[in-house]
Amino acid sequence: MLKLFKSKNRVPKEPLLEDFLSVCCSDGSSQRAVELVQLSAAFCLSATPKLAKRTLAELDLTEEQRAVLSELESTGESSG
């Protein structure tokens, strides 16, 4: 689904991103959750820091995933 938004250059709405993140968390899909936050950042969405923070809190992540999300979380906070 994420690739579809990206390929069609469509910006998903924040509630849809929240719902998708909820599914990722319930499934334990950490990689998909990270991809979701990266997609949000690619579209410069204001929800990015919140999505990153939630992903960091709710999923077991690798150090690399944590580093990516921490950067996206702080980038959004400093520009907002």
C-alpha positions as CSV (number, residue, x, y, z in Angstrom):
1,M,0.0,0.0,0.0
2,L,2.8,2.4,0.9
3,K,4.4,1.9,-2.5
4,L,1.1,2.7,-4.2
5,F,1.0,6.1,-2.6
6,K,4.6,6.8,-3.5
7,S,4.3,5.6,-7.1
8,K,1.1,7.7,-7.7
9,N,2.6,10.6,-5.8
10,R,-0.5,10.8,-3.6
11,V,-0.3,12.1,-0.1
12,P,-2.1,9.9,2.5
13,K,-4.2,11.6,5.2
14,E,-3.0,11.5,8.8
15,P,-5.8,9.2,10.1
16,L,-4.9,6.7,7.4
17,L,-1.3,6.8,8.5
18,E,-2.3,6.3,12.1
19,D,-4.5,3.3,11.2
20,F,-1.7,1.8,9.2
21,L,0.7,2.3,12.0
22,S,-1.7,0.6,14.4
23,V,-1.8,-2.4,12.1
24,C,2.0,-2.5,11.9
25,C,2.2,-2.4,15.7
26,S,-0.4,-5.1,16.3
27,D,1.4,-7.3,13.7
28,G,4.9,-6.5,15.0
29,S,5.9,-5.2,11.6
30,S,8.7,-2.9,12.6
31,Q,10.1,-2.5,9.1
32,R,6.8,-1.5,7.6
33,A,6.3,1.0,10.4
34,V,9.7,2.5,9.7
35,E,8.8,2.7,6.0
36,L,5.6,4.4,6.9
37,V,7.4,7.1,8.9
38,Q,9.9,7.5,6.1
39,L,7.1,8.0,3.6
40,S,5.5,10.6,5.9
41,A,8.8,12.4,6.1
42,A,9.2,12.2,2.3
43,F,5.9,14.1,1.9
44,C,7.0,16.5,4.7
45,L,3.9,15.7,6.7
46,S,3.5,17.3,10.1
47,A,2.5,13.9,11.6
48,T,6.1,12.6,11.0
49,P,7.5,13.3,14.5
50,K,4.4,11.9,16.2
51,L,4.5,8.7,14.1
52,A,8.2,8.3,14.8
53,K,7.7,8.7,18.5
54,R,4.9,6.2,18.6
55,T,6.9,3.7,16.5
56,L,9.8,4.1,18.9
57,A,7.6,3.5,21.9
58,E,5.4,0.6,20.6
59,L,7.7,-1.7,18.6
60,D,10.9,-3.7,19.1
61,L,13.3,-2.1,16.7
62,T,16.9,-2.6,15.6
63,E,19.5,0.0,16.5
64,E,19.5,1.1,12.9
65,Q,15.7,1.5,12.8
66,R,15.9,3.5,16.1
67,A,18.5,5.8,14.7
68,V,16.4,6.5,11.6
69,L,13.3,7.2,13.6
70,S,15.1,9.3,16.2
71,E,16.5,11.5,13.4
72,L,13.1,11.9,11.8
73,E,11.5,12.6,15.2
74,S,14.0,15.3,16.0
75,T,14.0,16.8,12.5
76,G,10.3,17.3,12.6
77,E,10.4,18.9,16.1
78,S,13.2,21.4,15.1
79,S,11.4,22.5,11.9
80,G,7.9,22.7,13.5
